[in-house]
């Protein structure tokens, strides 16, 4: 079997709950995020009128446009879009149901109906960038971004596409008690929101990093699971690069501590402190590492579990910059 071509990261970008777009702007999220008005920020990236689009779509479009703006070459118009979300358009969907249940009218705004369809965000991402290639919206709860990234990786390796924009976005909603029906969090975990994007290609020119793996880990017992993760990470630790663990919001503290004890060469990077917890937080976490300036290359491994006990590992190689 021929060796698969490397998949390079050509640019990356994040949008956090405080409208932060760079590491220097991020602040620790001490409480639940509050959805902010993104219209002013949106206007810096696109001239299209998205006033009737929802906050969820704004998160996706701003994040993707920021990623495109960081490319060292013009975006190929055949670039495919792989957009992921765990919950989709929450606020507009809730508003739609409230209109339907209104005893006086029961009438639904056409814009509320259109914007309640979560794949609309992927359409706006492509429209803002002028893209005309394939456009997929992926929903797999905690593994939404990982699944989208795996699809893009496979399509690139099989020469189905030459370039791919892979991103994730989710919004929070208030009150917290209502939002907890949609995503179960511990009381100590602030609900967050944000957007993260990677632009991928097969040529190394101007690349900022490389996708190393998107892999599911199996293990019937906690000990077997831990051994499987350790086996994967230890082979990369042998290369001598700085290596970081990015724990997802479902990874229990006991598992994190056990991994760090077994692999003391790794450093812990708690990106959730800055974005809070949401289904596609992995997109934020992985894209955010490319904001940092480094003299030496570094490896980052994002690990998360879902409520069914499955585990996904994503590894990226960040070049010096």
N, C-alpha and C positions, 0 to 999 in steps of 0.2 A: 504494500500500500504506500502510495506516495506521501511524503511528509506534507502536512498542511501548511499553507503560507501564513506567516504572522499577520495578526490583525492589529493595526496601529491606531492609536488615539491621536487624532489631528488637532483637536481642541476640546475643551471642557468648560462647563460653566454651571453655576448654582444660583438660585434665588432663594434666600431664607425668609423666615417669617417676619423679620424686621426690615424687609426690602434690601437686605444686605446681598451684595454681589461679589464680594471679595473677602478674604480672610481678615483683613484689617478692620472691616466694618462689622464683623460678627460680634455679638454679645451673648453671654450665657442666658439661656431662656429659663428664668426662675419660676415661671407660671405658664398657664395655658396661653398659646398664641392667640392673638386677635387679628382676624382678617383685615388687612390694610388696603386702602384705595391705591390701585396700581396704575391708574389712568395716566398720571404724569410720567411715570417711568416707561409706560408702554409707548408713549409718543416719541420717546428718544430713540426707539428702535424701528417703528413702523408708522407710515402715514395712513394706514388703513383705519377706518372708523370701526372700532370694536366696542363702542359704548354700550351696545345691547348684548354683548357677550358677557358671560358670567366671570366671577372672580377666578374660578377654576381654569377657565380658558386663558385668562390673563396670565396666570402663573405659568402655564405651558408656553405661551407665545413669548413672554419676556425671557424665560430661561433659554428657549431655543434660539432666539435672536441674539442673545448675548453670546451663546456658544458659537454661532456663525460669525459674529463680529471678531472673534478671537482667532479665526482661521488665518493662516499666512498666505492662502491663495483663495481665489473666488470659489464659492460653493458650486459644485457641479449640479446642474439642474436636473440630473437624473438620480440624485440622491434619494434613497428610500427613507421613509419615516417609520420608526418603531416606537410608538408612544405607549406608555404603561400608566395604569392608575389602579388603585385598590378600590376606591369608592366612587370615582367619577364625579360628576356634577352634583354635589350635595345641595348647595344652597338654592340653586334654580329648580331642582327637582322638588324640594320641600315646598318652595313657593308655588309650584305647579299643583301639587296636591292640595295646598290650602285654597287655591282658586277653585279647584274642582269641588271641594267640600263646602264652599261658601253657599249657605242656604239661600241667599238673596239672588245670586246670579248663576253660580256654577259655570260661568264662562271662563275660558282659558285664553290667555294672551298667546298669539302665534309665536312670539319670540320666546316666551317661557317654555313653550312646547319644544321648539327647535333646540334651545340651549340645554334642555334636560337630557338630550341624547349625548352620552359621554364621548362618543367618537367625533362629535363636532369639534372638540379641542384639537384633535389631530388634523382635521381639515384646515382649521385656522393656522396651525403651525406651518403646514405646507403652503397655504395661500400666502402667508406673510413672507415666506422665503421664495415663492415662485416655483415650487417643486411640482413635478407632474409624474413622479414615479409611484411605486406601491406605497400604500399608507395603511399601517396596521395599528389597531388599538388593542392592547393586551391587558386583561384583568385576571390576576391570579393571587389576590389578597396580598399576603406578605411577600410573595415571590413574583409580583407583577413585573418589577424592573428586571430581575434576574432572568425571567422567561423571555422578555423582549430582547434582552442582550444576547441570550443564547440563540434566539431566532435570527438576529442580525449576524451574529458570528457564523452561524451555519450557512446563511445565504451568501455571505462574503466568501467563505471558504469554497463554496460550490460555484462561485462566479455567477450567481443569480443577480447580484448587484455589485457595483463597484464602490459605492460610498453609502454610508448609513448614518442617519441622525437617530440616536437612541436616547430616549429620555423618560422621565417619570414625574408625575405631579399629583398631589392630593391636597385638598383644602380641609380645614377644620370648620366646625360649626358650633354654635352655642345655643342653649346651655350645654355644659359638659355632660350632664346626665343623659341628654338625648343623643349626643354624639357617641357615648359609650355603648349604645345599642348597635352602632355600626363598626366600632373597633374597641375591643376589650383591652383596657390598660390598667396597670396598677395605680393606686392613688398617688404614688410617688412619681409617676411618669407623666410629664406634661404633654398634652396633645399639641401636635405641631402641624406645620404645613410647609410646602416649599416645592421646588422644582430643581431637577438636576439633569444635565445633558452631556452626552459624549458624541463627537463626530468621528466616525470610524472610516478607515480606508485600508488598502493593501500595500501602499507605498510608504516607505519610511521617511521620505523627504518632508521636513518641517514637523515631524511627529513629536508629540510631547510625552508619549508613552505607548504601552502595548497591553492588549488584553491577554493575560496568561491562561485563564481558565474560567469557565462557568460550569460548576460541577455539583451534582447532588451527592451527599454523603449518606451512606446507609450504616445502620448499627442497631441491633435489636435491644441492646442494653446500654445504659449510660457509659459503662466502661468500654464497650465495643465502639460506641460512637466517638468517644474521646480518643481512642487509639487510632481510629480511621482519620480523624482530623489531624492528629499529631503526625501520622505518617505522611500526609500530604504536605503539611507545612515544613516538616523537618528537612525534606529534600531541598527546599528552597533556602532554608537557613544555612545550608552547607555552602552556598554561593558567597557568603560573606557580606551581603548587602544589608543595609539597615532595613529591618522588617517590622511592619506595624500590623496590629490586629484592630480591625474596625468591627466592633460587636453590634449586631442589629438589635432592635428593641425587644425581640422575643428570646434573645439569648440570656439565659439566667445567670445571675452573678456567680453561682457555684461553678457553672461551666466555664465562665470567663476566668475565674481564679484558678481552676484546675489547669486550664490551657497555659496560663501565664507561669504557673509553677513548673509545668513540664517543659515549657519552652521559654526559659528566662532570657534568651537572646532577643525576643520580641519586645516591642514597646506597645503600650495600649493607647489608642486614640479614640476618645469618646466624642465622636462628632454629634451624637444625639443631644449633647449639652447645648448645642447652638441651633438646632432645628426642631427639637421635640420629636414626638413619635407619630408616625403616619406610615401607611402601607408601602409607599415608595421612597421612604427615607434613605434606602440603600443608594438610590440615584444621587441624592444630595451628598451622602457620605463619600462615595467613590469619586464623584466629580470634584468635590471640594479639595481633594489632596493635590490637585494640579494648580491650585492657587498659590501653593507654597514655593518659595525659592530654595533650591537645594544645590549644593556643590557636587554631591555624589548621588548616584541612582538609588532608588528605594523601592521596596516591595510593599504592597498593601493588600491585605486579605480581609474581605468582608464576609462575616459568617452570621447567618440568621437561621432561626427555626420557625416553623409555623405551628398552628394549634393542633395539627395532626401528627407532630413529631418528626416531620421531614426537615432536612438541613440542606442549605445551599451555601456554597463557597464561591466567591468571585475573587479572582486575583488579578491585580494590575501592576505593571512595571512602570514606574515614573522616571523619566529621563532627567538628568541634571539640567537645571535652567536658572 
